[in-house]
């Protein structure tokens, strides 16, 4: 029996390069239950990080009582992480679920019935549309809904109402991933595969603390690095994470750039490839555009110059570049350390540049994983409930818009396509200035998760904007709403979702939702019916009822696009494993990796975007794109480094950076209600380096005040391993607390962050604020930070205490049809 | 030679005007975070152009045109407020930027004729950056226009 709080990644199953990752089935059941007590197991996939592990839900007496990994699933080979094991089901039967609709009466939210609540929503929606038209409506959704729900929302928003103001909190976590793919390759879509881990001889992790953000994937990496022929790991991170330790262990290198200087570092690495002749010139010539301009852009970034900007020793940079330049198959992974930091898209695109320059794309081991922060972020991008057009279509291509208009039988003018769909920060800005006065938020908590949270609270609580929130709980955001709709969650509804690796899973309904809660799908359908949205022939716009019909409609609109779902069905997804798209006649069992032929979706008629100026965000016009004649070649795009928007000053001498901790997720709505997870990381903290701690007279566990020009937090200090001059705070903690702790009012990391975003991806920067730290008073013990993760502390016992789980390594590894190494 | 000096002077002045207009728009619309930061960034580009032009001004001198100015471009005397104000301000930045860009076009032609490779290099690269400034004004206007025209309060 295993405590997976103490043992984050579970037992090792090391294996040699180019062999199949062994299978291990992880399982958790509520206290006192054995396998024999389970009434039935229901097929699903885990929704608590972007990895997308296949799992089954245990049901007993109409309740979800546990989970187990699916051994045959291509994503996880049976494993689950601590969040998946401990956090998947307890929230569902939590006594504080919202079970009836609520409406605001005299300033207070009071319970009501669905009819009353929906009547208010529809009345306000109608009057606003009649008075000032569709541009008054904004929709802000999640990275947690199912494909069918996003698709329905996209159809309602784009073809029913006709508003461009639709985005999701995926903007905060994953927009840069999509933007970087589009700039380099012409369209969204993860080129690589998790199987690259088995085939690479070096792994580069850029701003990606994989050991905490995707524990199962990290277990997969460990099973290679702990074998006899490990790949070398290179880690780019200002904190000494478990990844950084593995880099040192494998003979790789840990690069610790100053917060906000990623692009300078990337330019340095790129220059080294040119300077040392590590460029595959023939491949570059045949498959890319922009080589010479890129060389010119990075020419000034010598290792010594980079050392001045980033604080990374020149020889460390040279060493990392040599590993990239001399390896035969490099896997690169990227996450929030790049996406949420200065020059996000340019830095992420630079990772693609390195791969393109070495011709390392499209073959096993040579892959790029631009990660997602949330589990169904990919679907939001695919369906177009965020700032994308359904099916990876180009808003600037009239033929693409017409395809959608034909599919939905509406006039193309109905679908807003005069400029890119409005990004989240702009939606909130329009709500602040009053031009959006109807804002519908589903399954997310912007009052905690968005930058400069005081500003967001003001917008949400303003009388000018009517706010609808649908969620599982009365979150910090729902408390400010005019109408709260009780939603069904994972396991309480049926739908599909796609992980970061393009793998589509079907998640079946296991139990009924509590009280009067309804699925997001049913709620949107109810709204569409009540509003009476019609197509151009006067027939109902939304003709389907069941989620399966919505799925089929979505599959049909992906035909001919790089993302092709036409070979998928619910029936097919009930097989042993999730299936990565494209799935069509040419690839009936799915596709392990894109661009194996070195041909990219960059043709002017095909591409999802004509591209942007990486520095200003100005759009490239169709004529300019056509003139470049990309013809299936990938773009090499560079940009010079510029200093971050807020640099340390006398008043705010330190850099503030935020991030995750392994045990919490998505403002803790689910993970905070698991006692194993909550005990492991019960409260926020601020992590500072020992040098800064000594200078400021701060000991481990002391209460400190961390302030920026926008606000402050009061939390306990962890004297940890963050880079000198920087302060790290986890961003999960809002005002809500399962135990109602007294200090919960002052721990919201986003009180400090800035309203500023990347010019191309429009992803807000959560890692570029300046701050100061002052000691308030002594604490009564160590900071509440877990010690088994990136925030260790000397002389403290390791974090333990998770409930029992089981873990069984299989003697025979199942066959994984698309795995280049095969299987049994 | 004096006519090239005239245009070198015009490039210098118009970049100065554009830079100062960009700073004004940045501060005047500071509540639009991207406008604030991008306008400051682009003002930096125009100022850099002037620095790069300085040695040329030294060489050719900077002469004022004798003929009367028909199109007055005093920059933005006053920044407007609100969403429609932003639209108008971006539009005027575009006009000022177009003035800069066409000036560089003329200077490039002069530099070609004189086989002045230094000036050609400066003018060509500045002209390319000016085109990027214009692209951003255009992009930002297109994004802002429908909301400003139809529903802004």
HADDOCK unambig.tbl for C-alpha pairs under 7 A between the chains (distance, minus, plus):
assign (segid A and resid 132 and name CA) (segid B and resid 151 and name CA) 6.15 0.50 0.50
assign (segid A and resid 135 and name CA) (segid B and resid 147 and name CA) 6.64 0.50 0.50
assign (segid A and resid 135 and name CA) (segid B and resid 151 and name CA) 6.71 0.50 0.50
assign (segid A and resid 136 and name CA) (segid B and resid 151 and name CA) 6.93 0.50 0.50
assign (segid A and resid 419 and name CA) (segid B and resid 142 and name CA) 6.37 0.50 0.50
assign (segid A and resid 419 and name CA) (segid B and resid 143 and name CA) 5.59 0.50 0.50
assign (segid A and resid 434 and name CA) (segid B and resid 153 and name CA) 6.49 0.50 0.50
assign (segid A and resid 435 and name CA) (segid B and resid 151 and name CA) 5.40 0.50 0.50
assign (segid A and resid 435 and name CA) (segid B and resid 152 and name CA) 4.93 0.50 0.50
assign (segid A and resid 435 and name CA) (segid B and resid 153 and name CA) 6.13 0.50 0.50
assign (segid A and resid 616 and name CA) (segid B and resid 38 and name CA) 6.65 0.50 0.50
assign (segid A and resid 616 and name CA) (segid B and resid 136 and name CA) 6.51 0.50 0.50
assign (segid A and resid 617 and name CA) (segid B and resid 136 and name CA) 6.96 0.50 0.50
assign (segid A and resid 618 and name CA) (segid B and resid 135 and name CA) 5.52 0.50 0.50
assign (segid A and resid 618 and name CA) (segid B and resid 136 and name CA) 4.37 0.50 0.50
assign (segid A and resid 618 and name CA) (segid B and resid 139 and name CA) 5.56 0.50 0.50
assign (segid A and resid 619 and name CA) (segid B and resid 139 and name CA) 6.23 0.50 0.50
assign (segid A and resid 755 and name CA) (segid B and resid 33 and name CA) 6.54 0.50 0.50
assign (segid A and resid 756 and name CA) (segid B and resid 33 and name CA) 5.86 0.50 0.50
assign (segid A and resid 756 and name CA) (segid B and resid 34 and name CA) 6.74 0.50 0.50
